[in-house]
């Protein structure tokens, strides 16, 4: 029997979880996505059930779950059978409701809801969770706290999914307008609405400011020449330590590496010190690019001046909406997901410490090999505590073994795509937009898996521009200090934490991702040439190779 047998069609989620995940992350990081997305899809009458996940041997697969299940093969021979959507009460209700939602400008009406409704509600819900005193809590209180975090994450995935959906819809309509009126490419259309997200740049600016002050202080800069762990000890009781503590108080809940339950900056301040060391003598300044914004406004003025009447009204309206629904808003990710997942990690580690004290577990980190229900039951002593060591040992061994497996990119046969003409026109139009936008999130399987005879590697254009530099391959945040000024970063994927490296780079190349992945969108904000979705760049290229990256064409050329 295959390691990868499952019912239905599933795709590997290489962007978010390229490595095997722990059981506790399945409980808090994946199940809430299904719960929250199901509620969001229902409320906005999306013609799908939910965003579903499957975990096999620790590897994460995903799909949009269809109402009524996947279409049977017979529909490929008889496409008229797709009209049967009318006899499924739930699907009929959703399709017709989706058409009404679009007709009544539902997506457009919600474009400001993050600032006006969802963020205030998130902060209100988070306040008591942030203020919880883990160290002095009883076991029952710690269990209640973990339940509260789970409930928050289930709620948070509702507005998060809505933000993603309205961004996809508005972005799709904007691209259609630009192609129809001016025959613009996707890059040219994106460029017209490229307003830097302050949340993307604020963290980097704070680190740059701290690095420059440190570079001007001879004593501090000399201490920073030591390895990061030793530098931290030497910097205690200095102004630098005070500034670092303030930075970590507001930014420290960012995971040091990935989207999983990895240690945070607060727990590993040496990671932040290493980043600052790399920025000590950097000339980069990450601020609003006034020259580019002047060009953008002039370009908009030139294009709009050629339009009249309804065309001008449509262009102006969708321009305003597209600027509001910028492709990425890191602040909502941070508040809705990053912070509560980090707080969950801290609470789980606290539970793990107590179980170690009682000789129930060997290490606090063993707690991540329990599922939520098991952890909550253990805290409430409704579990056979004597069995936990054996259970964790078994799962740890399995987790280690999973790293040696090579998961497939897909499982099962891709379902038949319904012919859009069987649906009401306005609903079909919306469905087409989402299908196209969804396809831009991850690389398709046609990407090259090796260098061409000419020494080229192809991927998906991420951010336009051409740059040359030496390859630097890294896989984890612990390797950040290896990245030198002017290098081409080659990595499996990026998260918001990896953004701190961007000012030093000549270009970026990733294994995973599509035109709307984190790496592509944020590299465009930094005006950093990038190629995404190369599949195996980290395995094909080598450190020190001189390469030319053409982000516009999505092509890398090895020069030596």
C-alpha positions as CSV (number, residue, x, y, z in Angstrom):
1,X,0.0,0.0,0.0
2,X,1.3,3.4,-0.9
3,X,2.3,6.0,1.7
4,X,0.1,8.5,-0.2
5,X,-3.3,6.9,-0.7
6,X,-6.3,9.1,-0.1
7,X,-9.7,9.6,-1.4
8,X,-10.2,12.5,-3.9
9,X,-7.7,14.9,-5.4
10,X,-5.2,16.8,-3.2
11,X,-2.3,19.1,-3.8
12,X,0.8,19.6,-1.7
13,X,0.9,22.9,0.2
14,X,4.6,23.7,-0.5
15,X,4.2,27.4,0.2
16,X,3.2,27.3,3.9
17,X,4.3,23.9,5.1
18,X,7.1,22.3,3.1
19,X,8.2,20.1,6.0
20,X,6.4,17.6,8.1
21,X,4.2,19.3,10.8
22,X,3.6,18.3,14.4
23,X,0.3,16.9,15.7
24,X,-0.4,20.0,17.9
25,X,0.0,22.3,14.8
26,X,-2.5,20.2,13.0
27,X,-4.9,21.0,15.8
28,X,-4.3,24.7,16.0
29,X,-2.8,25.6,12.6
30,X,-4.9,23.5,10.2
31,X,-8.3,22.5,11.7
32,X,-9.2,26.2,12.4
33,X,-8.7,26.9,8.7
34,X,-11.4,24.4,7.8
35,X,-13.8,25.8,10.5
36,X,-13.2,29.5,9.7
37,X,-13.3,29.0,5.9
38,X,-16.5,27.0,6.1
39,X,-18.2,29.9,7.9
40,X,-16.8,32.5,5.6
41,X,-17.8,30.6,2.4
42,X,-21.3,30.2,3.8
43,X,-21.7,33.9,4.8
44,X,-20.6,35.1,1.4
45,X,-22.4,32.3,-0.5
46,X,-19.2,31.0,-2.1
47,X,-20.1,27.9,-4.2
48,X,-17.7,25.6,-2.2
49,X,-17.8,24.0,1.2
50,X,-14.5,24.9,2.8
51,X,-10.7,25.0,2.4
52,X,-9.8,21.4,3.4
53,X,-6.6,19.9,4.6
54,X,-5.2,16.4,4.6
55,X,-2.0,15.4,6.6
56,X,-0.2,12.3,5.5
57,X,3.0,11.3,7.3
58,X,3.3,14.9,8.5
59,X,3.1,16.5,5.0
60,X,0.2,18.8,4.3
61,X,-2.1,18.6,1.3
62,X,-5.0,20.9,0.5
63,X,-8.0,21.5,-1.8
64,X,-11.1,23.6,-2.1
65,X,-13.8,21.1,-1.1
66,X,-16.7,21.0,-3.5
67,X,-20.3,21.0,-2.5
68,X,-21.7,17.5,-3.4
69,X,-18.1,16.1,-3.9
70,X,-16.0,15.9,-7.0
71,X,-17.8,15.4,-10.3
72,X,-17.9,11.7,-11.4
73,X,-16.0,10.7,-14.5
74,X,-19.2,10.2,-16.5
75,X,-19.6,14.0,-16.6
76,X,-16.4,14.2,-18.8
77,X,-18.3,12.2,-21.5
78,X,-21.6,14.0,-20.9
79,X,-20.9,17.6,-19.9
80,X,-24.6,18.5,-19.9
81,X,-24.8,16.6,-16.6
82,X,-23.2,19.5,-15.0
83,X,-26.6,21.2,-15.2
84,X,-27.5,18.9,-12.3
85,X,-26.2,21.5,-9.9
86,X,-29.7,22.8,-9.9
87,X,-31.1,19.8,-8.1
88,X,-28.6,19.9,-5.2
89,X,-30.3,22.3,-2.8
90,X,-27.1,23.6,-1.1
91,X,-25.2,24.1,-4.3
92,X,-28.1,25.8,-6.0
93,X,-28.5,28.1,-3.1
94,X,-24.8,29.0,-3.0
95,X,-24.5,29.5,-6.8
96,X,-27.6,31.8,-6.9
97,X,-26.5,33.5,-3.7
98,X,-23.0,34.1,-5.1
99,X,-24.5,35.7,-8.2
100,X,-26.5,38.0,-5.9
101,X,-23.5,38.8,-3.8
102,X,-21.5,39.9,-6.9
103,X,-24.5,41.8,-8.4
104,X,-24.9,43.7,-5.1
105,X,-21.2,44.5,-5.1
106,X,-20.6,42.4,-2.0
107,X,-16.8,42.3,-2.4
108,X,-16.5,46.0,-3.0
109,X,-18.7,46.8,0.0
110,X,-16.4,44.8,2.3
111,X,-13.0,46.3,1.1
112,X,-12.7,48.5,4.2
113,X,-14.0,46.0,6.7
114,X,-10.5,45.1,8.0
115,X,-9.9,48.6,9.4
116,X,-13.5,49.4,10.3
117,X,-14.7,46.0,11.8
118,X,-12.4,43.0,11.8
119,X,-9.2,44.5,13.2
120,X,-11.0,46.2,16.2
121,X,-12.9,42.9,16.9
122,X,-9.6,40.9,16.7
123,X,-7.9,43.3,19.1
124,X,-10.8,43.1,21.5
125,X,-10.8,39.3,21.5
126,X,-7.0,39.2,21.8
127,X,-6.7,41.5,24.7
128,X,-7.6,39.0,27.5
129,X,-5.6,36.3,25.7
130,X,-2.4,38.5,25.6
131,X,-2.9,39.5,29.3
132,X,-3.2,35.9,30.5
133,X,-0.5,35.0,33.2
134,X,0.7,31.6,32.1
135,X,3.3,31.2,34.8
136,X,0.9,31.6,37.7
137,X,-2.1,29.8,36.1
138,X,-3.5,26.6,37.4
139,X,-3.6,23.5,35.1
140,X,-7.4,24.1,34.6
141,X,-6.8,27.8,33.7
142,X,-4.0,26.8,31.3
143,X,-6.4,24.4,29.6
144,X,-9.1,27.1,29.4
145,X,-6.6,29.5,27.9
146,X,-5.6,26.9,25.2
147,X,-9.3,26.4,24.5
148,X,-9.7,30.2,24.1
149,X,-6.8,30.3,21.7
150,X,-8.4,27.6,19.6
151,X,-11.7,29.5,19.5
152,X,-9.9,32.7,18.5
153,X,-8.1,30.9,15.6
154,X,-11.4,29.4,14.4
155,X,-12.9,32.8,14.4
156,X,-9.8,34.5,12.9
157,X,-9.8,32.3,9.8
158,X,-13.2,33.7,8.9
159,X,-12.1,37.3,8.3
160,X,-8.7,36.1,7.0
161,X,-10.5,34.1,4.3
162,X,-12.7,37.0,3.4
163,X,-9.7,39.3,3.1
164,X,-8.1,36.9,0.7
165,X,-11.3,36.4,-1.3
166,X,-12.1,40.1,-1.7
167,X,-8.4,40.7,-2.6
168,X,-8.6,38.0,-5.3
169,X,-11.8,39.3,-6.7
170,X,-10.9,42.9,-6.9
171,X,-7.4,42.1,-8.2
172,X,-8.9,39.9,-10.9
173,X,-11.4,42.6,-12.0
174,X,-8.6,45.2,-12.0
175,X,-6.5,43.0,-14.3
176,X,-9.5,42.5,-16.6
177,X,-10.1,46.3,-16.8
178,X,-6.4,47.0,-17.6
179,X,-6.3,44.3,-20.3
180,X,-9.5,45.4,-21.8
181,X,-8.8,49.1,-21.9
182,X,-5.1,49.2,-22.5
183,X,-3.9,45.6,-23.2
184,X,-1.6,45.9,-20.2
185,X,0.3,42.9,-18.9
186,X,-0.2,41.6,-15.3
187,X,3.0,43.4,-14.2
188,X,1.9,46.7,-15.7
189,X,-1.5,46.4,-14.0
190,X,0.0,45.5,-10.6
191,X,2.5,48.4,-11.0
192,X,-0.3,50.9,-11.2
193,X,-1.6,49.9,-7.7
194,X,1.7,49.2,-6.0
195,X,1.5,51.2,-2.8
196,X,3.8,49.9,-0.2
197,X,2.2,48.3,2.8
198,X,3.6,50.0,5.9
199,X,3.4,46.8,7.8
200,X,5.8,45.2,5.4
201,X,8.4,47.9,5.8
202,X,8.0,49.1,9.4
203,X,9.8,46.1,11.0
204,X,12.7,46.4,8.5
205,X,13.0,50.2,9.1
206,X,13.2,49.7,12.9
207,X,16.0,47.1,12.5
208,X,17.9,49.4,10.1
209,X,17.6,52.3,12.5
210,X,18.9,50.2,15.4
211,X,21.8,48.9,13.1
212,X,22.8,52.4,12.1
213,X,22.9,53.6,15.7
214,X,24.9,50.6,16.7
215,X,27.4,51.2,13.8
216,X,28.0,54.7,15.1
217,X,28.7,53.5,18.6
218,X,32.2,52.0,18.6
219,X,31.7,50.0,21.8
220,X,28.5,48.4,20.7
221,X,29.8,47.7,17.2
222,X,32.8,46.0,18.6
223,X,30.6,43.8,20.8
224,X,28.4,43.0,17.8
225,X,31.5,41.6,16.0
226,X,31.3,38.6,18.4
227,X,29.0,35.6,17.7
228,X,25.4,36.6,18.3
229,X,25.0,34.6,21.5
230,X,28.2,36.2,23.0
231,X,27.2,39.6,21.7
232,X,23.9,39.3,23.6
233,X,25.7,38.8,26.9
234,X,28.1,41.6,26.2
235,X,25.3,44.0,25.3
236,X,23.4,43.6,28.6
237,X,22.9,46.8,30.5
238,X,23.6,48.9,27.3
239,X,21.2,51.2,25.4
240,X,21.2,48.5,22.7
241,X,19.7,45.9,25.0
242,X,17.0,48.3,26.1
243,X,16.2,49.1,22.4
244,X,16.2,45.4,21.5
245,X,13.9,44.6,24.4
246,X,11.4,47.3,23.2
247,X,11.6,45.9,19.7
248,X,10.9,42.4,20.9
249,X,8.0,43.5,23.0
250,X,6.2,44.7,19.9
251,X,7.6,42.5,17.2
252,X,8.9,39.4,19.1
253,X,6.0,37.1,18.4
254,X,7.2,36.5,14.9
255,X,8.3,32.9,14.3
256,X,12.0,32.7,13.6
257,X,11.6,30.4,10.7
258,X,8.3,29.2,9.3
259,X,4.5,29.3,9.7
260,X,4.6,26.4,12.2
261,X,5.2,26.3,16.0
262,X,8.9,27.2,15.6
263,X,10.6,29.4,18.3
264,X,9.9,33.1,18.0
265,X,12.2,36.1,18.0
266,X,11.2,36.7,21.6
267,X,12.6,33.2,22.5
268,X,15.6,33.5,20.2
269,X,16.8,37.2,20.3
270,X,20.1,36.0,18.9
271,X,18.3,35.7,15.5
272,X,17.4,39.4,15.6
273,X,21.0,40.3,16.7
274,X,22.3,38.3,13.7
275,X,20.0,40.3,11.4
276,X,21.2,43.6,12.9
277,X,24.8,42.5,12.5
278,X,24.2,42.0,8.8
279,X,22.7,45.4,8.5
280,X,25.4,47.3,10.4
281,X,27.0,48.9,7.4
282,X,24.1,48.6,4.9
283,X,23.4,51.7,2.7
284,X,19.8,50.6,2.1
285,X,16.9,52.6,3.2
286,X,13.5,51.0,3.1
287,X,11.1,53.9,2.8
288,X,8.3,54.9,0.5
289,X,9.8,55.2,-2.9
290,X,8.8,58.7,-3.8
291,X,10.4,58.5,-7.3
292,X,8.4,55.4,-8.1
293,X,5.2,56.8,-6.7
294,X,5.7,59.9,-8.9
295,X,6.1,57.7,-11.9
296,X,3.0,55.6,-10.9
297,X,0.8,58.7,-10.6
298,X,2.0,60.1,-13.9
299,X,1.4,56.7,-15.6
300,X,-2.2,56.6,-14.2
301,X,-2.8,60.2,-15.3
302,X,-1.6,59.4,-18.8
303,X,-3.8,56.3,-19.1
304,X,-6.9,57.8,-17.6
305,X,-6.6,60.9,-19.9
306,X,-7.3,58.6,-22.9
307,X,-10.7,57.5,-21.4
308,X,-14.1,59.0,-21.4
309,X,-17.6,58.3,-20.0
310,X,-18.2,54.8,-18.6
311,X,-14.7,53.6,-19.4
312,X,-13.2,56.4,-17.3
313,X,-15.7,55.7,-14.5
314,X,-14.8,52.0,-14.4
315,X,-11.1,52.6,-14.5
316,X,-11.2,55.2,-11.6
317,X,-13.5,53.0,-9.5
318,X,-11.5,49.8,-9.8
319,X,-8.2,51.7,-9.4
320,X,-9.4,53.0,-6.0
321,X,-10.6,49.5,-5.0
322,X,-7.4,47.8,-6.1
323,X,-5.3,50.3,-4.2
324,X,-7.4,49.5,-1.1
325,X,-7.2,45.8,-1.6
326,X,-3.4,45.7,-2.0
327,X,-2.3,42.1,-2.8
328,X,-0.8,41.6,0.7
329,X,-1.6,43.0,4.1
330,X,0.9,41.6,6.5
331,X,-0.7,43.4,9.5
332,X,-3.8,41.2,9.2
333,X,-1.7,38.0,9.0
334,X,0.2,39.2,12.1
335,X,-2.8,40.0,14.2
336,X,-5.1,37.2,13.1
337,X,-2.6,34.3,12.8
338,X,1.0,35.0,13.8
339,X,0.3,36.4,17.3
340,X,-2.3,33.8,18.4
341,X,-0.2,30.9,17.1
342,X,2.8,32.2,19.0
343,X,0.7,32.6,22.2
344,X,-0.5,29.0,21.7
345,X,3.2,27.9,21.5
346,X,4.0,29.7,24.7
347,X,1.1,28.2,26.5
348,X,1.9,24.7,25.2
349,X,5.6,25.1,26.3
350,X,4.4,26.1,29.7
351,X,2.3,23.0,29.9
352,X,5.2,21.0,28.7
353,X,7.5,22.4,31.5
354,X,5.0,21.3,34.1
355,X,4.7,17.8,32.7
356,X,8.5,17.6,32.8
357,X,8.5,18.6,36.4
358,X,6.0,15.8,37.1
359,X,8.0,13.4,35.1
360,X,5.2,13.0,32.6
361,X,7.3,14.1,29.7
362,X,11.1,14.3,29.1
363,X,11.2,17.7,27.4
364,X,8.8,20.7,27.1
365,X,8.9,20.4,23.3
366,X,7.5,16.9,23.6
367,X,4.1,18.7,24.0
368,X,4.0,19.4,20.3
369,X,3.5,15.7,19.6
370,X,0.1,15.7,21.3
371,X,-3.1,16.7,19.6
372,X,-5.2,19.5,21.2
373,X,-7.8,17.1,22.7
374,X,-5.0,15.1,24.3
375,X,-3.2,18.1,25.7
376,X,-6.4,19.6,27.1
377,X,-7.4,16.2,28.6
378,X,-3.9,15.8,30.1
379,X,-4.1,19.3,31.7
380,X,-7.4,18.3,33.3
381,X,-6.1,14.9,34.3
382,X,-8.7,13.2,32.2
383,X,-6.0,11.2,30.4
384,X,-3.8,8.3,31.2
385,X,-0.7,10.5,31.9
386,X,1.6,7.4,32.4
387,X,1.1,6.6,28.7
388,X,2.2,10.0,27.4
389,X,5.9,9.3,27.3
390,X,5.4,6.2,25.2
391,X,3.0,7.9,22.9
392,X,5.3,10.9,22.3
393,X,8.3,8.6,21.7
394,X,6.4,6.8,19.0
395,X,5.3,10.0,17.3
396,X,8.8,11.5,17.5
397,X,10.3,8.5,15.8
398,X,7.6,8.7,13.1
399,X,8.2,12.5,12.7
400,X,11.9,12.0,12.2
401,X,11.3,9.2,9.7
402,X,8.9,11.5,7.7
403,X,11.8,13.8,6.8
404,X,13.2,11.0,4.7
405,X,10.0,10.6,2.6
406,X,9.5,12.4,-0.7
407,X,5.8,13.3,-0.9
408,X,4.1,13.6,-4.3
409,X,3.0,17.0,-5.5
410,X,-0.6,15.7,-6.0
411,X,-2.7,12.8,-4.9
412,X,-5.5,11.3,-6.9
413,X,-6.9,12.4,-10.3
414,X,-7.6,16.0,-10.9
415,X,-11.4,16.5,-11.0
416,X,-13.2,17.6,-14.1
417,X,-13.5,21.3,-14.3
418,X,-17.2,22.3,-14.8
419,X,-18.0,24.2,-18.0
420,X,-18.8,27.7,-16.7
421,X,-21.7,28.2,-19.2
422,X,-23.9,25.9,-17.1
423,X,-24.0,28.5,-14.3
424,X,-25.8,31.9,-14.4
425,X,-23.5,34.3,-16.2
426,X,-22.7,36.7,-13.3
427,X,-21.8,33.7,-11.0
428,X,-19.7,32.1,-13.7
429,X,-17.8,35.4,-14.2
430,X,-16.9,35.4,-10.5
431,X,-15.9,31.7,-10.5
432,X,-13.6,32.3,-13.5
433,X,-11.8,35.1,-11.5
434,X,-11.2,32.9,-8.5
435,X,-10.0,29.9,-10.6
436,X,-7.5,32.1,-12.3
437,X,-6.3,33.9,-9.1
438,X,-6.1,30.6,-7.2
439,X,-3.8,29.2,-10.0
440,X,-1.4,32.0,-9.3
441,X,-0.7,31.1,-5.7
442,X,1.5,28.1,-6.4
443,X,3.8,26.8,-9.2
444,X,2.2,24.5,-11.7
445,X,3.8,21.2,-12.3
446,X,5.2,22.1,-15.7
447,X,8.1,24.0,-14.1
448,X,11.6,22.7,-15.1
449,X,13.3,20.3,-12.8
450,X,16.8,20.8,-14.1
451,X,19.1,23.3,-15.8
452,X,18.7,23.5,-19.6
453,X,21.7,22.7,-21.8
454,X,22.3,26.5,-21.9
455,X,22.6,26.6,-18.1
456,X,19.1,28.1,-17.5
457,X,16.5,27.4,-14.9
458,X,12.9,28.5,-15.5
459,X,10.2,29.4,-13.0
460,X,7.4,31.9,-12.6
461,X,8.1,35.6,-12.9
462,X,7.8,37.1,-9.4
463,X,9.1,40.6,-9.6
464,X,10.4,42.3,-12.7
465,X,14.0,43.4,-13.2
466,X,17.4,41.9,-14.0
467,X,20.2,41.4,-11.4
468,X,23.4,39.4,-11.1
469,X,25.0,38.0,-8.0
470,X,26.4,34.9,-6.2
471,X,24.0,32.2,-5.1
472,X,23.4,31.8,-1.4
473,X,21.2,28.8,-0.5
474,X,19.6,28.8,2.9
475,X,16.8,26.7,4.4
476,X,16.2,28.1,7.9
477,X,16.4,31.3,9.9
478,X,19.5,30.0,11.7
479,X,21.4,30.5,8.4
480,X,20.4,34.2,8.0
481,X,23.8,35.4,9.1
482,X,25.4,33.7,6.1
483,X,23.7,36.0,3.6
484,X,26.0,38.7,2.3
485,X,25.3,42.0,0.6
486,X,24.5,41.6,-3.1
487,X,23.9,37.9,-3.1
488,X,21.0,36.0,-4.8
489,X,19.0,34.3,-2.1
490,X,17.8,30.8,-3.2
491,X,15.4,29.2,-0.7
492,X,12.4,26.9,-0.5
493,X,9.9,29.7,0.4
494,X,9.6,32.9,2.3
495,X,7.6,34.1,5.3
496,X,7.3,37.6,6.8
497,X,10.4,36.8,8.9
498,X,12.5,36.3,5.8
499,X,11.6,39.8,4.5
500,X,14.4,41.2,6.8
501,X,16.9,39.8,4.3
502,X,15.5,41.6,1.3
503,X,17.4,44.9,1.6
504,X,20.8,43.0,1.3
505,X,19.9,41.0,-1.8
506,X,20.5,41.4,-5.5
507,X,17.6,39.0,-6.3
508,X,15.4,36.2,-4.9
509,X,14.7,32.7,-6.2
510,X,12.3,30.2,-4.5
511,X,11.3,26.6,-5.0
512,X,7.7,27.2,-4.3
513,X,5.0,29.8,-4.9
514,X,3.3,31.5,-7.8
515,X,2.8,35.1,-8.9
516,X,0.6,35.8,-5.9
517,X,2.8,34.0,-3.3
518,X,4.4,35.9,-0.4
519,X,7.8,35.9,-2.0
520,X,6.5,37.4,-5.3
521,X,4.3,40.1,-3.8
522,X,6.8,41.3,-1.2
523,X,9.7,41.3,-3.6
524,X,7.7,43.6,-5.8
525,X,7.2,45.9,-2.8
526,X,11.0,45.9,-2.4
527,X,11.6,46.3,-6.2
528,X,13.7,43.1,-5.9
529,X,13.9,41.0,-9.0
530,X,12.6,37.5,-8.2
531,X,11.6,34.1,-9.7
532,X,9.3,31.8,-7.8
533,X,8.0,28.3,-8.3
534,X,11.3,26.8,-9.7
535,X,10.5,23.6,-7.8
536,X,14.1,22.5,-7.2
537,X,16.4,25.6,-7.3
538,X,17.8,24.8,-3.9
539,X,18.8,21.3,-5.1
540,X,20.1,22.3,-8.6
541,X,22.1,25.4,-7.8
542,X,25.2,25.7,-5.6
543,X,26.5,28.3,-3.2
544,X,28.9,30.8,-4.9
545,X,27.7,30.2,-8.4
546,X,27.4,33.5,-10.4
547,X,23.9,33.8,-11.8
548,X,21.8,36.4,-13.7
549,X,18.2,36.6,-12.5
550,X,15.6,37.9,-15.0
551,X,12.5,38.4,-12.9
552,X,10.5,39.7,-15.9
553,X,11.0,36.5,-17.9
554,X,11.1,34.1,-14.9
555,X,14.5,32.8,-16.0
556,X,17.8,32.3,-14.2
557,X,21.1,32.0,-16.2
558,X,24.2,30.4,-14.6
559,X,27.2,32.5,-15.6
560,X,30.1,30.4,-14.5
